[in-house]
Amino acid sequence: YGHVPDDGGKSFRSMLQRGLKSNAPITQIATWNDWSEGTVIEPSIEFGYRDLETIIDVLQASQRGKVI
């Protein structure tokens, strides 16, 4: 199985930004709760709400015309 390194949340933020910059009509954020793959975005003891807050931050920046 593959693994996506967390890198302090930078991997998720970068992939979300790339998806939004692609100008696709839809950007799907999908997770199958795969803790072993490192693709979970649900709140956790380890990361708290970090990834959900990242979605909010990136979407708000995108609406203002700049992806952070």
VMD Tcl script that draws the C-alpha trace (Angstrom):
set ca {
  {0.00 0.00 0.00}
  {1.07 3.55 -0.59}
  {1.63 6.20 2.04}
  {1.27 9.97 1.82}
  {3.65 11.69 4.25}
  {1.89 14.16 6.54}
  {4.75 16.67 6.54}
  {3.07 18.78 9.20}
  {-0.08 19.14 7.08}
  {1.83 20.52 4.07}
  {1.02 17.53 1.85}
  {-2.73 17.94 2.28}
  {-2.61 21.72 1.82}
  {-0.49 21.38 -1.33}
  {-2.75 18.77 -2.92}
  {-5.87 20.78 -2.12}
  {-4.33 23.90 -3.64}
  {-3.33 21.98 -6.77}
  {-6.87 20.68 -7.12}
  {-8.35 24.16 -6.85}
  {-5.80 25.69 -9.23}
  {-6.67 23.10 -11.89}
  {-9.89 25.01 -12.65}
  {-11.82 21.75 -12.71}
  {-15.55 22.28 -12.18}
  {-15.43 20.10 -9.06}
  {-12.73 19.35 -6.51}
  {-13.50 16.23 -4.48}
  {-11.95 15.79 -1.06}
  {-12.24 12.10 -0.39}
  {-10.95 9.99 2.46}
  {-11.74 6.44 3.37}
  {-10.48 6.93 6.90}
  {-7.18 5.38 5.86}
  {-4.98 6.07 8.83}
  {-2.36 3.65 7.52}
  {-2.09 5.55 4.22}
  {-1.96 8.95 5.89}
  {-4.99 10.24 3.99}
  {-7.44 10.79 6.83}
  {-8.72 14.34 7.34}
  {-11.06 13.63 10.24}
  {-10.36 15.23 13.63}
  {-7.95 13.21 15.74}
  {-6.12 13.39 19.02}
  {-2.84 13.68 17.11}
  {-3.81 16.49 14.70}
  {-6.99 17.94 16.16}
  {-9.05 19.81 13.54}
  {-5.98 20.89 11.54}
  {-6.99 19.42 8.18}
  {-10.58 20.62 8.38}
  {-9.27 24.08 9.26}
  {-6.92 23.84 6.27}
  {-9.92 23.26 3.99}
  {-11.58 26.39 5.38}
  {-8.39 28.48 5.05}
  {-7.66 27.36 1.48}
  {-11.26 27.78 0.30}
  {-11.54 31.25 1.84}
  {-8.27 32.30 0.21}
  {-9.43 30.83 -3.09}
  {-12.67 32.85 -2.94}
  {-10.59 36.00 -2.39}
  {-8.67 35.16 -5.56}
  {-5.49 33.86 -4.04}
  {-4.63 30.31 -3.05}
  {-2.40 30.31 0.02}
}
mol new
graphics top color blue
foreach p $ca { graphics top sphere $p radius 0.5 }
foreach p [lrange $ca 0 end-1] q [lrange $ca 1 end] { graphics top cylinder $p $q radius 0.2 }
display resetview
